[in-house]
Structures are given as structure tokens and as C-alpha cells.
């Protein structure tokens, strides 16, 4: 069975990163991780990776509320980078504010909005969606 | 008059001239011959008495024309004195004329003395009624005006062209806390708030040079205690016949308390805004921060279950799981409430009430059939209410599920829904014949958060609270009548939907 290669998590919450990583390991979700603590760090690191065309992540799980550069700012910047590979972006947030949920609809590059906490079932669904796209 | 009295022989004067003078001045003459006891009146005197020209008076009759009381007593005394004590008199009294009219007259009498004995009294008789009445009227009007000025509730003043107070009224003194004499030592500029000194100066110049006649402005003054006074100043200029400016008339309306009230309201508004902002922040904290902690806990529990299944086989772990689940529910409930309260409802739509009720009933059909519940709908298909469809759904759903949930234990639920227009509102009555609520006991907390009144497994004490919030969010109100073991009627008032 096919498997996601690289998953990128952009989140400032170490507990979420720990938990999400562990769950992915337990459910055999992907081969490797890329972890960034905020939007800025993610952009700075992803830009050269995208240009080189090597080790480009398959999935990005993006938090909204982060210091320095938040999820929205990251999206605005990230969509200007030319990509050679299909990248599936999920917003993963604790916010159930309808304003946030509606805002996602304005971004074509974002596949879906996932409300934390994530579970094994959510991961399975993501896996299916990514591999089929 | 003394000149006339010196001439003791009026008979020698040119008759026609005397007549002319008598007529034009409305003055008559009279004479009393003491020895003959004979009285003579001139034509004019008869006219003033409104008596025919052939009327022949005598002393008694003459005195009887005077108004009984003060006037008659006075003339009798003066007349007697003139004969006995040789005293002149000149007095203003009232007579009653032949036609019964009351009249003010001036009566002058001069005794003619010969050999130290009074032989005649000669006199003048003048109609001063109109003059007297005019004077009285003017005095009355002046008094009235003065009272108006003095007792006016607004501050009033007359100022000279340099802005010095000439006359101030009581209200103005009260307004500034100065006595009248203190105030008159000051000019209006002395009392003006430093920041408003220039206000109205140009207008005053323009009033003096005739460009404008009056002006009005809101300005601040300082009272004796140094407090700021807000006043509406209305000022106008008074000119003489030649159009030369004489003085200013100023009216000051104290606006201080109105201003202070306005400031208080603004302060309250500010506080409310701040509190609202704090609530918004609070909603955000609930929506995001609390949820993220709950999410982490829930996720960590999942990981423990997978990673360390042996640690979950004890009494404590399931309880921990439950506690985390309850935390999540509470956060979700709080969030529901916060979003209703804080969201400003703008585009409210027209919602057909009957359609909504039927839709909710059909979605509940499973519950209705299994519980053997009966319902009766009396809602005109033309009734539309103004609101948010999701809220109206939730409101009706809540009342219907409550009515089924809190039915009497040994009989099926019976629900009646009835709606009608009342002015610009739609009233929806939802009546059940269920357990009822003791309103004396629970009335004030019926719509409170986390309040339950029946031991039912699904009571979470949030339904009525959220429902009430949703009703209010779309501009409605709710009332309740209930009796234990008889039933409950909720009466909802919504805004009727009208085009535009």
C-alpha cells in the first residue's frame, strides 16, 4: 500500500506536535516529518526546499494562531511560491469560530479545515484523501 | 394751576377761549357761592359728570357724585376745610357719573376770602380717567415685565455696549453663585471660560455695527466656585428710534446638567463597549485557548490508550477520560452561548413559521411516533417571522423536544402550537400538558445556564438558556406560564417580517 512520504507540521504548541507525531507514528501515517514552530520559520525553510525540488512535503498541517507569522499570513506567502509538486494543505486549529472556518473557503490551496483534537480516524481520512488526489 | 387760581374772576376771561380750553383739555369749572349756597357748573363740568346741560346741581348732590367711601369722604373733608380753614385743595378721586360710569377725575378748589371770611370756592374739574388708567396699565405692565425678568427660570441680563452687566435677574445670580452687586462689578468676559473668550466677540461687534440683530451660541462660563458652566447664550441688541445701539439683552440657559448627563451616558457607553470587547476576547479565549488545551488532553489520552494500553486498565483512567470529555462539552456549550450573544445579527430573513414547524416535526417523527406523542398545529401559512433560520429551527426544536422529554410519566405528550399576529409581532404559543415547572421556586432561574428542574437523563440545563438567547438575538421575547402537573405554555414574540 502506498504511504505518505513527508508530512510537514506548522504549529507553535509542543504538546500538539508531540501528540500528532506520536499518533502518526503509531498509525504508520508517513515516512518522515518536518516541524516548524511558526509561519515564518516554515516559509524560510520551505522556500529553498521548493526551489530545489527535493524533499518537498506531501501534506502540510497548518495551525492558524501562531506567533510571528500566523497561518493566514503563511498561506498568503506560500501560495506565491511556484511548486513542482502537488502539496495538500490542511488547516488544523482549535478554533470553531465560524469566521475562521469561512475564511478557509477563500483559499483554493487549502483542502480542508480540521478541528483539533485530531484522532487516528482523522489521520486515516487524510491519508486516503492525499493518496487519492 | 396756581396761575389759574390767582385769577379769581374767570368771568372776565374771553368766554370762547375759555370754552375752547375747557373742551380741548377736558377741564370744567365750578363755583360755590357760600352766602347764597349756590353751586354753578360749567358745561364741560356737566359733561364730565355725564349730566344734561340743564342740570342744576346743589352742594349735596355735587358731593354725592363722588364714589362712596374714600373718594366721597376725602372731597367732603377738603371742601369743608376750604370754607372753614381757607385751604386750597388739588386731589385725584373717583366719581360715579350720571350714567353710572366710574371715572377718575382731578378736582381743584380755591377759597376766595374777603374780610377773613370765605365767600366763594372756585374750582376746576378735569377728566383724568384715561390718563389714570393708562398710567396704571403701564405700571402694571412694567411690574409684570420686571417680575418676568426677575423670576424667569433662565438667566437674563441687560448689558451695556462694553459688556458690563446693567441688570441681572435672580436665575443668573443663582447660576453663577454671585450676588447681584458682586455680579455687577464684573463684565461677562470675566465670567467666560478661558477657552471660550473669543466666542461671540465678533457677533457682538456685528450687532453694534448693525450687521446682525441677535445671535446664539453654546459657551462655557466659570462660576464663583470655579466650576465650569455650560450655557446656551441668546443675545440681542436693543436700538433706539434712530437705530443707535443702546444695550444688549442676554438670555442664558444652563446646560450644565444636560451636558453632565450626556457625559455620563457617554462614559456608560464606553464602559459597555469595553465590557463588550472583553466579552469578545473572552469568547475568543473560550473558542480557541480552552479548546486547544482540551484538544491536547484528549489527544494525549488517545496516545496513552495506543501506546501504553496496560496503564489504562485501572479505575482511574476511565474517570480521567470522562473528566476530559466533560471539559470538552463545557467548552463547546460555552462557545455556543458566546457566539449567539456576541454575533451582531444583520441580514435577518423572512422565515415561514408553519413551514419551519412542520420541518422540525418531521425531523422528530421517530421520537413522536415511538413516544406516541400528540400534537396540534394552528398556524396560518401566511405568517412569516423575521430571524435567522438556524435559530428558529433550534428554538422550535428545543421546545418540542422539551415537551416530549418532560411529559407526564403515565401518559403520552400532548403539544399545541398556535400563532397569530399582534401589531407588528408574531406570537407563537407552545402549550404542553406535561410535568409543568414550579415557577415560584424556579421562575427567576428558569432561563439560567446549567439549570435543570427535572431529573431527566438528558437534562444538561442549557436548552432554555440558549433558546432564550437565540430568541433575543433575533429581537424576540419569551414569557412562560406553568403549573405543576398541569402543563406549561411558552409564549414567544417574534418580529413580523415586512418587505423593506
Interface residues (C-beta under 8 A of the other chain):
Chain A: X13 X15 X16 X19 X20 X22 X23 X26 X65 X93 X94 X95 X96 X97 X98 X116 X117 X118 X119 X120
Chain B: X284 X287 X288 X289 X291 X292 X294 X295 X296 X298 X299 X300 X302 X303 X306 X307 X332 X335 X339
